[in-house]
Amino acid sequence: MAEAKQGLRKPVFTKIAQLRPGTSGHTLTVKVVNTKMVLQKGRADDRQARQTRIAECLVGDETGLIIFTARNDQVDLMQEGSTITLRNAKIDMFKGSMRLAVDKWGRVEVAEPASFTVKEDNNLSLVEYELVQVFEQ
């Protein structure tokens, strides 16, 4: 029975330049370039006061930059200059541009400081995509 159990796979790390719209399951190591709080609101509940926080963080590696949407506890980890590992990240489309996000099935972890320098002239979030319907005749 023990030999029938499969071991964990090693993660395959993706570079930012390889990201495409509508894809998911990415594992990346990125540096945080800057962070901007977009939404912060508190909501009183019966049991406890719940707070919703959303921040847009510009993250990058040696191949480019992309905007990462950090939610709630993820916001605290996104400090400028820190190195972050994103596991099971996905690409969300927002107003025609790509945004990187990690939902409840993924993880955001602080990593060892990386040795790469961020390539700041290739921002994938500035590229606008358009959904095109193809009709076959």
DSSP file with accessible surface (Angstrom, degrees, kcal/mol):
  #  RESIDUE AA STRUCTURE BP1 BP2  ACC     N-H-->O    O-->H-N    N-H-->O    O-->H-N    TCO  KAPPA ALPHA  PHI   PSI    X-CA   Y-CA   Z-CA
    1    1 A M     >        0   0  192      0, 0.0     4,-0.7     0, 0.0     3,-0.4   0.000 360.0 360.0 360.0 -40.4    0.0    0.0    0.0
    2    2 A A  T >4  +     0   0   83      1,-0.2     3,-0.7     2,-0.2     0, 0.0   0.875 360.0  51.2 -66.1 -37.1    2.8    2.4    0.9
    3    3 A E  T 34 S+     0   0  173      1,-0.2    -1,-0.2     3,-0.0     0, 0.0   0.726 102.2  62.0 -74.0 -17.5    4.6    1.9   -2.5
    4    4 A A  T 34 S+     0   0   81     -3,-0.4     2,-0.3     2,-0.1    -1,-0.2   0.747  83.7  94.0 -76.1 -22.2    1.3    2.6   -4.3
    5    5 A K  S << S-     0   0  178     -4,-0.7     2,-0.2    -3,-0.7    -3,-0.0  -0.562  77.0-133.2 -74.4 127.4    1.2    6.1   -2.9
    6    6 A Q        -     0   0  178     -2,-0.3     3,-0.1     1,-0.1    -2,-0.1  -0.567  15.7-124.2 -82.9 145.4    2.8    8.6   -5.2
    7    7 A G        -     0   0   70     -2,-0.2     2,-0.2     1,-0.1    -1,-0.1  -0.311  37.5 -83.7 -79.4 168.8    5.3   11.2   -4.0
    8    8 A L        -     0   0  179      1,-0.1     2,-0.2    -2,-0.1    -1,-0.1  -0.472  44.7-120.0 -73.3 142.2    5.0   14.9   -4.5
    9    9 A R        -     0   0  226     -2,-0.2    -1,-0.1     1,-0.1     3,-0.0  -0.530  25.7-109.8 -78.4 150.2    6.1   16.3   -7.8
   10   10 A K        -     0   0  184     -2,-0.2     2,-0.1     1,-0.1    -1,-0.1  -0.587  42.1-107.8 -73.6 138.1    8.9   18.9   -8.0
   11   11 A P        -     0   0   58      0, 0.0     2,-0.7     0, 0.0    -1,-0.1  -0.413  21.7-137.6 -69.9 143.9    7.5   22.3   -9.0
   12   12 A V        -     0   0  115     -2,-0.1    15,-0.6    -3,-0.0     2,-0.3  -0.918  21.9-139.0-100.4 114.6    8.2   23.6  -12.5
   13   13 A F  B     -a   27   0A  96     -2,-0.7     2,-0.3    13,-0.1    15,-0.2  -0.572  14.7-153.8 -81.2 136.2    9.1   27.3  -12.2
   14   14 A T        -     0   0   24     13,-3.1    15,-0.4    -2,-0.3     2,-0.3  -0.807   8.7-133.0-106.3 148.4    7.7   29.6  -14.8
   15   15 A K    >   -     0   0   76     -2,-0.3     3,-1.4    13,-0.1     4,-0.3  -0.693  24.2-117.2 -95.9 155.2    9.1   33.0  -16.0
   16   16 A I  G >  S+     0   0    0     -2,-0.3     3,-1.8     1,-0.3    -1,-0.1   0.887 112.8  61.5 -62.4 -36.1    6.9   36.0  -16.3
   17   17 A A  G 3  S+     0   0   35      1,-0.3    -1,-0.3    47,-0.1    48,-0.0   0.742  99.4  58.1 -64.3 -18.2    7.6   36.3  -20.1
   18   18 A Q  G <  S+     0   0  117     -3,-1.4    -1,-0.3     2,-0.0    -2,-0.2   0.528  80.5 113.1 -88.4  -6.3    6.0   32.8  -20.5
   19   19 A L    <   -     0   0    0     -3,-1.8    79,-0.1    -4,-0.3    -3,-0.0  -0.431  44.3-174.8 -71.9 141.6    2.6   33.7  -19.0
   20   20 A R    >   -     0   0  130     -2,-0.1     3,-1.4     1,-0.0    71,-0.2  -0.944  33.8 -84.5-133.6 154.6   -0.4   33.8  -21.3
   21   21 A P  T 3  S+     0   0   47      0, 0.0     3,-0.1     0, 0.0    71,-0.1  -0.246 109.5  16.9 -59.7 140.8   -4.1   34.8  -20.8
   22   22 A G  T 3  S+     0   0   69     69,-0.3     2,-0.2     1,-0.2    70,-0.1   0.551  94.4 127.1  78.9   9.0   -6.4   32.2  -19.3
   23   23 A T    <   +     0   0   47     -3,-1.4    68,-2.7    69,-0.0     2,-0.3  -0.607  31.6 177.1 -99.0 160.8   -3.6   30.0  -17.9
   24   24 A S  E     +B   90   0B  86     66,-0.2    66,-0.2    -2,-0.2    65,-0.1  -0.911  46.6  66.6-149.6 175.7   -3.3   28.7  -14.4
   25   25 A G  E     +     0   0B  43     64,-0.8     2,-0.2    -2,-0.3    63,-0.2   0.724  64.3 157.3  80.6  23.7   -1.1   26.5  -12.2
   26   26 A H  E     -B   89   0B  23     63,-2.4    63,-3.1    61,-0.1     2,-0.5  -0.578  30.1-160.0 -85.3 143.7    2.0   28.6  -12.4
   27   27 A T  E     +a   13   0B  16    -15,-0.6   -13,-3.1    -2,-0.2     2,-0.3  -0.994  23.9 169.6-119.7 121.8    4.8   28.6   -9.9
   28   28 A L  E     -B   86   0B   0     58,-2.3    58,-2.9    -2,-0.5     2,-0.5  -0.959  33.2-146.9-133.3 151.4    7.0   31.7   -9.9
   29   29 A T  E     +B   85   0B  40    -15,-0.4     2,-0.3    -2,-0.3    56,-0.2  -0.989  37.8 165.6-114.4 120.1    9.7   33.4   -7.9
   30   30 A V  E     -B   84   0B   0     54,-2.9    54,-3.2    -2,-0.5     2,-0.4  -0.887  34.7-127.4-133.6 161.2    9.4   37.2   -8.2
   31   31 A K  E     -BC  83  60B  47     29,-2.8    29,-2.1    -2,-0.3     2,-0.6  -0.896  28.9-121.4-106.7 143.2   10.6   40.4   -6.6
   32   32 A V  E     + C   0  59B   3     50,-2.4    49,-3.0    -2,-0.4    27,-0.2  -0.730  27.9 179.8 -85.8 120.3    8.1   43.0   -5.4
   33   33 A V  E     -     0   0B  36     25,-3.3     2,-0.3    -2,-0.6    -1,-0.2   0.900  65.5 -21.5 -86.8 -50.2    8.8   46.3   -7.2
   34   34 A N  E     - C   0  58B  73     24,-1.2    24,-2.2    46,-0.1    -1,-0.4  -0.985  55.3-143.8-155.5 165.3    6.0   48.4   -5.6
   35   35 A T  E     - C   0  57B  46     -2,-0.3     2,-0.4    22,-0.2    22,-0.2  -0.995  10.0-173.4-134.8 135.3    2.6   48.0   -3.9
   36   36 A K  E     - C   0  56B 132     20,-2.1    20,-2.8    -2,-0.4     2,-0.3  -0.986  23.8-131.6-132.8 122.0   -0.5   50.1   -4.0
   37   37 A M  E     + C   0  55B  80     -2,-0.4    18,-0.3    18,-0.2     3,-0.1  -0.573  27.9 173.8 -71.3 127.2   -3.6   49.5   -1.8
   38   38 A V  E     +     0   0B  78     16,-2.8     2,-0.4     1,-0.3    17,-0.2   0.802  63.0  14.5-102.6 -42.5   -6.7   49.5   -3.9
   39   39 A L  E     + C   0  54B  68     15,-2.2    15,-2.8     2,-0.0    -1,-0.3  -0.998  53.7 166.9-141.8 133.3   -9.5   48.5   -1.5
   40   40 A Q  E     + C   0  53B 108     -2,-0.4     2,-0.4    13,-0.2    13,-0.2  -0.864  18.2 151.6-146.3 109.3   -9.7   48.4    2.2
   41   41 A K  E     - C   0  52B 120     11,-2.5    11,-3.2    -2,-0.3     2,-0.3  -0.998  30.6-142.1-141.2 144.7  -13.1   48.0    3.9
   42   42 A G  E     - C   0  51B  61     -2,-0.4     2,-0.4     9,-0.2     9,-0.3  -0.797  10.4-164.0-104.0 148.1  -14.3   46.5    7.1
   43   43 A R  E     - C   0  50B 127      7,-3.9     7,-2.6    -2,-0.3     2,-0.4  -0.978  16.7-135.3-134.6 121.0  -17.5   44.6    7.5
   44   44 A A  E     - C   0  49B  93     -2,-0.4     2,-0.2     5,-0.2     5,-0.2  -0.605  28.1-175.5 -77.7 127.6  -19.0   43.9   10.9
   45   45 A D        -     0   0   76      3,-1.1    -1,-0.0    -2,-0.4    -2,-0.0  -0.652  39.7-102.8-113.3 173.4  -20.2   40.3   11.3
   46   46 A D  S    S+     0   0  165     -2,-0.2     3,-0.1     1,-0.1    -1,-0.1   0.917 118.5  27.6 -63.2 -42.6  -22.0   38.5   14.1
   47   47 A R  S    S-     0   0  241      1,-0.3     2,-0.3    -3,-0.0    -1,-0.1   0.887 130.4  -7.8 -89.4 -44.9  -18.9   36.8   15.3
   48   48 A Q  S    S-     0   0  132     -5,-0.1    -3,-1.1     0, 0.0     2,-0.6  -0.970  71.9 -93.6-151.3 162.2  -16.0   39.0   14.4
   49   49 A A  E     -C   44   0B  91     -2,-0.3     2,-0.4    -5,-0.2    -5,-0.2  -0.729  43.5-159.2 -82.4 119.0  -15.1   42.1   12.4
   50   50 A R  E     -C   43   0B 117     -7,-2.6    -7,-3.9    -2,-0.6     2,-0.4  -0.813   3.6-159.9-102.4 144.9  -14.0   41.0    8.9
   51   51 A Q  E     -C   42   0B 104     -2,-0.4     2,-0.5    -9,-0.3    -9,-0.2  -0.971   6.9-153.2-128.0 136.4  -11.8   43.1    6.7
   52   52 A T  E     +C   41   0B  41    -11,-3.2   -11,-2.5    -2,-0.4     2,-0.4  -0.939  18.2 177.5-108.9 125.1  -11.3   43.0    3.0
   53   53 A R  E     -C   40   0B  35     -2,-0.5    19,-3.0   -13,-0.2     2,-0.4  -0.995   6.1-179.5-128.8 134.2   -8.1   44.3    1.6
   54   54 A I  E     +CD  39  71B  32    -15,-2.8   -16,-2.8    -2,-0.4   -15,-2.2  -0.999   4.3 180.0-132.9 130.9   -6.9   44.3   -2.0
   55   55 A A  E     -CD  37  70B   0     15,-2.5    15,-2.8    -2,-0.4     2,-0.6  -0.974  23.2-139.0-130.1 143.3   -3.6   45.6   -3.3
   56   56 A E  E     -CD  36  69B  44    -20,-2.8   -20,-2.1    -2,-0.4     2,-0.5  -0.926  26.5-171.2-100.5 120.0   -2.1   45.8   -6.7
   57   57 A C  E     -CD  35  68B   0     11,-3.1    11,-3.7    -2,-0.6     2,-0.7  -0.947  20.7-138.7-117.4 129.2    1.6   44.9   -6.6
   58   58 A L  E     +CD  34  67B  30    -24,-2.2   -25,-3.3    -2,-0.5   -24,-1.2  -0.786  33.6 176.8 -86.0 115.3    4.0   45.2   -9.5
   59   59 A V  E     +CD  32  66B   0      7,-2.7     7,-2.5    -2,-0.7     2,-0.3  -0.867   1.7 168.4-120.2 155.3    6.2   42.1   -9.4
   60   60 A G  E     -CD  31  65B   0    -29,-2.1   -29,-2.8    -2,-0.3     5,-0.2  -0.983  20.6-162.9-158.2 167.8    8.9   41.0  -11.7
   61   61 A D  E >   - D   0  64B   1      3,-2.2    58,-2.3    -2,-0.3     3,-0.7  -0.654  59.2 -67.0-135.8-162.5   11.8   38.7  -12.6
   62   62 A E  T 3  S+     0   0   75     56,-0.2     3,-0.1     1,-0.2    56,-0.1   0.574 130.3  48.7 -73.5  -4.2   14.6   38.8  -15.1
   63   63 A T  T 3  S-     0   0   35      1,-0.3     2,-0.3    56,-0.0    -1,-0.2   0.598 119.5 -57.7-108.6 -15.7   12.2   38.4  -18.0
   64   64 A G  E <   -D   61   0B   0     -3,-0.7    -3,-2.2    59,-0.0    -1,-0.3  -0.988  48.9 -82.0 165.8-171.7    9.5   41.1  -17.2
   65   65 A L  E     +De  60 123B   6     57,-2.7    59,-2.8    -2,-0.3    60,-0.3  -0.874  29.6 173.7-124.0 155.4    6.9   42.6  -15.0
   66   66 A I  E     -D   59   0B   0     -7,-2.5    -7,-2.7    -2,-0.3     2,-0.5  -0.972  36.1-105.7-155.3 154.8    3.2   41.9  -14.2
   67   67 A I  E     -Df  58  99B  31     31,-0.5    33,-3.0    -2,-0.3     2,-0.5  -0.726  30.9-157.9 -85.0 128.1    0.6   43.2  -11.8
   68   68 A F  E     -Df  57 100B   0    -11,-3.7   -11,-3.1    -2,-0.5     2,-0.8  -0.923   9.7-142.0-105.3 128.6   -0.2   40.8   -9.0
   69   69 A T  E     -Df  56 101B  16     31,-2.9    33,-0.6    -2,-0.5     2,-0.4  -0.829  19.9-163.0 -92.8 108.4   -3.5   41.2   -7.2
   70   70 A A  E     -D   55   0B   0    -15,-2.8   -15,-2.5    -2,-0.8     2,-0.4  -0.762   3.3-160.1 -94.9 137.5   -2.9   40.5   -3.5
   71   71 A R  E >   -D   54   0B 109     -2,-0.4     3,-2.3   -17,-0.2   -17,-0.2  -0.955  45.5 -47.9-122.9 137.1   -5.9   39.8   -1.3
   72   72 A N  T >> S+     0   0   68    -19,-3.0     3,-1.3    -2,-0.4     4,-0.6  -0.166 131.1  16.0  48.9-111.9   -6.3   40.0    2.5
   73   73 A D  H >> S+     0   0  128      1,-0.3     4,-0.6     2,-0.2     3,-0.5   0.760 120.0  67.1 -65.5 -24.3   -3.4   38.2    4.3
   74   74 A Q  H X> S+     0   0   32     -3,-2.3     4,-0.9     1,-0.2     3,-0.7   0.816  88.8  67.2 -64.3 -29.1   -1.3   38.3    1.0
   75   75 A V  H X4 S+     0   0   11     -3,-1.3     3,-0.8     1,-0.2    -1,-0.2   0.887  94.3  56.8 -60.2 -38.5   -1.1   42.1    1.3
   76   76 A D  H << S+     0   0   86     -4,-0.6    -1,-0.2    -3,-0.5    -2,-0.2   0.809 105.3  51.4 -65.2 -29.4    1.1   41.9    4.4
   77   77 A L  H << S+     0   0   60     -3,-0.7     2,-1.8    -4,-0.6    -1,-0.2   0.703  87.9  87.5 -79.5 -20.0    3.7   39.7    2.6
   78   78 A M    <<  +     0   0    4     -4,-0.9     2,-0.4    -3,-0.8    -1,-0.2  -0.517  54.9 157.3 -88.3  75.8    4.0   42.1   -0.4
   79   79 A Q    >   -     0   0  117     -2,-1.8     3,-2.1     1,-0.1   -47,-0.3  -0.803  51.6 -95.1 -98.3 140.4    6.7   44.5    0.9
   80   80 A E  T 3  S+     0   0  133     -2,-0.4   -47,-0.2     1,-0.3     3,-0.1  -0.273 109.1  15.2 -56.3 132.8    8.8   46.4   -1.7
   81   81 A G  T 3  S+     0   0   58    -49,-3.0    -1,-0.3     1,-0.3     2,-0.1   0.266  95.5 126.5  88.2 -10.8   12.1   44.7   -2.5
   82   82 A S    <   -     0   0   27     -3,-2.1   -50,-2.4   -50,-0.1     2,-0.5  -0.440  59.2-125.0 -81.5 155.7   11.1   41.3   -1.0
   83   83 A T  E     -B   31   0B   6     28,-0.4    28,-2.8   -52,-0.2     2,-0.4  -0.874  30.3-170.6-101.8 130.5   11.3   38.1   -2.9
   84   84 A I  E     -BG  30 110B   0    -54,-3.2   -54,-2.9    -2,-0.5     2,-0.5  -0.939  18.4-147.0-125.2 141.5    8.1   36.0   -3.1
   85   85 A T  E     -BG  29 109B  12     24,-3.2    24,-2.5    -2,-0.4     2,-0.5  -0.946  15.6-160.9-106.3 123.8    7.3   32.5   -4.3
   86   86 A L  E     -BG  28 108B   0    -58,-2.9   -58,-2.3    -2,-0.5     2,-0.4  -0.927   6.6-165.0-105.2 123.3    3.8   32.2   -5.9
   87   87 A R  E     + G   0 107B  77     20,-2.9    20,-1.5    -2,-0.5   -60,-0.2  -0.919  68.9   1.6-113.3 137.3    2.4   28.7   -6.1
   88   88 A N  E    S+     0   0B  67     -2,-0.4    15,-0.5   -62,-0.3    -1,-0.2   0.886  86.9 172.3  57.1  44.1   -0.6   27.7   -8.2
   89   89 A A  E     -B   26   0B   0    -63,-3.1   -63,-2.4    -3,-0.3   -64,-0.8  -0.433  13.9-158.8 -79.4 155.9   -1.0   31.2   -9.5
   90   90 A K  E     -BH  24 101B  65     11,-2.9    11,-2.3   -66,-0.2     2,-0.6  -0.906  18.7-114.9-132.9 162.7   -3.4   32.0  -12.3
   91   91 A I  E     - H   0 100B  10    -68,-2.7     2,-0.4    -2,-0.3   -69,-0.3  -0.884  29.3-170.5-100.8 119.3   -3.9   34.7  -14.9
   92   92 A D  E     - H   0  99B  53      7,-3.2     7,-2.7    -2,-0.6     2,-0.5  -0.849  18.5-132.3-102.2 147.1   -7.0   36.8  -14.5
   93   93 A M  E     - H   0  98B  84     -2,-0.4     2,-0.4     5,-0.2     5,-0.2  -0.871  24.2-179.6-100.9 131.0   -8.1   39.3  -17.2
   94   94 A F  E >  S- H   0  97B  94      3,-2.8     3,-1.8    -2,-0.5    -2,-0.0  -0.963  72.6 -23.2-133.7 112.9   -9.0   42.8  -16.1
   95   95 A K  T 3  S-     0   0  178     -2,-0.4     3,-0.1     1,-0.3    -1,-0.1   0.882 127.4 -50.5  52.5  40.9  -10.1   45.3  -18.7
   96   96 A G  T 3  S+     0   0   22      1,-0.2    33,-3.9    32,-0.1     2,-0.3   0.463 119.1 100.9  83.6   1.2   -8.3   43.4  -21.4
   97   97 A S  E <  S-IH 128  94B  14     -3,-1.8    -3,-2.8    31,-0.2     2,-0.2  -0.864  74.1-104.1-120.9 157.7   -4.9   43.1  -19.6
   98   98 A M  E     - H   0  93B   0     26,-0.6   -31,-0.5    29,-0.5     2,-0.4  -0.546  32.2-177.7 -82.1 139.6   -3.3   40.3  -17.6
   99   99 A R  E     -fH  67  92B  30     -7,-2.7    -7,-3.2    -2,-0.2     2,-0.4  -0.996  21.4-133.8-131.4 139.8   -3.2   40.2  -13.8
  100  100 A L  E     +fH  68  91B   0    -33,-3.0   -31,-2.9    -2,-0.4     2,-0.3  -0.739  32.2 171.8 -91.8 138.4   -1.5   37.5  -11.8
  101  101 A A  E     -fH  69  90B   2    -11,-2.3   -11,-2.9    -2,-0.4     2,-0.5  -0.990  27.3-150.5-146.7 152.9   -3.5   36.2   -8.8
  102  102 A V        -     0   0    3    -33,-0.6   -31,-0.2    -2,-0.3   -13,-0.1  -0.990  22.1-169.6-124.7 119.5   -3.4   33.4   -6.2
  103  103 A D    >   -     0   0   56     -2,-0.5     3,-1.8   -15,-0.5   -32,-0.0  -0.098  48.6 -68.8 -94.3-161.7   -6.7   32.1   -4.9
  104  104 A K  T 3  S+     0   0  174      1,-0.3    -1,-0.0    -2,-0.1    -2,-0.0   0.692 129.8  59.4 -67.7 -15.4   -7.5   29.8   -2.0
  105  105 A W  T 3  S+     0   0  182    -17,-0.1    -1,-0.3     2,-0.0     2,-0.2   0.537 103.4  60.8 -89.6  -5.5   -5.9   26.8   -3.8
  106  106 A G  S <  S-     0   0   16     -3,-1.8     2,-0.3   -18,-0.0   -18,-0.2  -0.494  73.0-129.8-112.7-177.3   -2.5   28.5   -4.1
  107  107 A R  E     -G   87   0B 156    -20,-1.5   -20,-2.9    -2,-0.2     2,-0.5  -0.991   4.0-156.5-137.1 146.3    0.2   29.8   -1.7
  108  108 A V  E     +G   86   0B  21     -2,-0.3     2,-0.4   -22,-0.2   -22,-0.2  -0.992  26.6 175.0-119.4 119.1    2.1   33.1   -1.4
  109  109 A E  E     -G   85   0B  46    -24,-2.5   -24,-3.2    -2,-0.5     2,-0.4  -0.969  34.2-119.3-128.9 144.3    5.4   32.6    0.5
  110  110 A V  E     -G   84   0B  90     -2,-0.4   -26,-0.2   -26,-0.2     2,-0.2  -0.657  40.8-166.0 -77.3 132.4    8.3   34.9    1.4
  111  111 A A        -     0   0   29    -28,-2.8   -28,-0.4    -2,-0.4     3,-0.1  -0.607  30.0 -73.3-114.1 175.7   11.5   33.4   -0.2
  112  112 A E        -     0   0  164     -2,-0.2    -1,-0.1     1,-0.1     0, 0.0  -0.379  69.2 -84.1 -62.6 146.5   15.2   33.8    0.1
  113  113 A P        -     0   0  112      0, 0.0     2,-0.2     0, 0.0    -1,-0.1  -0.318  51.7-129.5 -57.0 129.9   16.4   37.1   -1.5
  114  114 A A        -     0   0   25      1,-0.1   -84,-0.0    -3,-0.1    -3,-0.0  -0.485   4.3-141.7 -84.9 155.3   16.9   36.4   -5.2
  115  115 A S        +     0   0  127     -2,-0.2    -1,-0.1     2,-0.1     2,-0.1   0.568  69.5  98.8 -92.2  -9.7   20.0   37.3   -7.1
  116  116 A F        -     0   0   34      1,-0.0     2,-0.4     0, 0.0    -2,-0.1  -0.352  67.7-130.8 -79.3 158.8   18.3   38.4  -10.4
  117  117 A T        -     0   0  118     -2,-0.1     2,-0.2   -55,-0.0   -56,-0.1  -0.899  30.5-109.5-105.9 141.2   17.6   42.0  -11.4
  118  118 A V        -     0   0   29     -2,-0.4     2,-0.9   -58,-0.1   -56,-0.2  -0.495  19.4-133.8 -74.3 131.9   14.1   42.8  -12.5
  119  119 A K    >   -     0   0   95    -58,-2.3     3,-0.7   -55,-0.3   -58,-0.2  -0.759  26.4-178.0 -84.4 106.3   13.6   43.6  -16.3
  120  120 A E  T 3   +     0   0  130     -2,-0.9     3,-0.2     1,-0.2    -1,-0.1   0.501  66.3  70.3 -91.0  -2.8   11.5   46.7  -16.0
  121  121 A D  T 3  S+     0   0  132      1,-0.2     2,-0.3   -57,-0.0    -1,-0.2   0.368  88.3  66.5 -97.3   9.3   11.0   47.4  -19.8
  122  122 A N    <   +     0   0   50     -3,-0.7   -57,-2.7   -56,-0.0     2,-0.8  -0.660  60.8 170.7-128.1  77.0    8.7   44.4  -20.4
  123  123 A N  B >   -e   65   0B  32     -2,-0.3     3,-1.4   -59,-0.2     4,-0.3  -0.773  15.1-169.1 -91.9 107.4    5.4   45.0  -18.5
  124  124 A L  G >  S+     0   0   13    -59,-2.8     3,-0.8    -2,-0.8   -26,-0.6   0.720  82.5  66.7 -69.6 -19.7    2.9   42.3  -19.5
  125  125 A S  G 3  S+     0   0    6    -60,-0.3    -1,-0.3     1,-0.2   -59,-0.1   0.640  93.4  60.1 -76.8 -12.0    0.1   44.1  -17.8
  126  126 A L  G <  S+     0   0  141     -3,-1.4     2,-0.4   -29,-0.1    -1,-0.2   0.618  83.1  95.6 -87.4 -11.9    0.3   47.0  -20.3
  127  127 A V  S <  S-     0   0   64     -3,-0.8   -29,-0.5    -4,-0.3     2,-0.5  -0.660  70.1-145.7 -80.5 126.0   -0.4   44.6  -23.2
  128  128 A E  B     -I   97   0B 160     -2,-0.4     2,-0.3   -31,-0.1   -31,-0.2  -0.820  12.8-161.8 -98.4 129.8   -4.1   44.8  -24.1
  129  129 A Y        -     0   0   76    -33,-3.9     2,-0.4    -2,-0.5     0, 0.0  -0.794   2.7-156.4-108.3 152.8   -5.8   41.6  -25.3
  130  130 A E        -     0   0  168     -2,-0.3     2,-0.5     2,-0.0    -2,-0.0  -0.995  18.9-126.4-131.7 132.3   -9.1   41.3  -27.2
  131  131 A L        -     0   0  153     -2,-0.4     2,-0.5     2,-0.0    -2,-0.0  -0.675  29.0-163.0 -78.1 122.2  -11.3   38.2  -27.3
  132  132 A V        -     0   0  102     -2,-0.5     2,-0.5     2,-0.0    -2,-0.0  -0.930  10.8-141.2-112.7 127.3  -12.0   37.4  -30.9
  133  133 A Q        -     0   0  131     -2,-0.5     2,-0.6     2,-0.0    -2,-0.0  -0.749  14.4-157.8 -85.6 127.7  -14.8   35.1  -31.9
  134  134 A V        -     0   0  120     -2,-0.5     2,-0.5     2,-0.0    -2,-0.0  -0.935   5.0-165.0-110.6 121.7  -13.9   32.7  -34.8
  135  135 A F        -     0   0  174     -2,-0.6     2,-0.3     0, 0.0    -2,-0.0  -0.918   9.5-146.5-108.2 125.3  -16.8   31.3  -36.8
  136  136 A E              0   0  185     -2,-0.5    -2,-0.0     1,-0.0     0, 0.0  -0.706 360.0 360.0 -89.9 142.9  -16.2   28.3  -39.1
  137  137 A Q              0   0  242     -2,-0.3    -1,-0.0     0, 0.0     0, 0.0  -0.627 360.0 360.0 -97.8 360.0  -18.1   28.1  -42.3
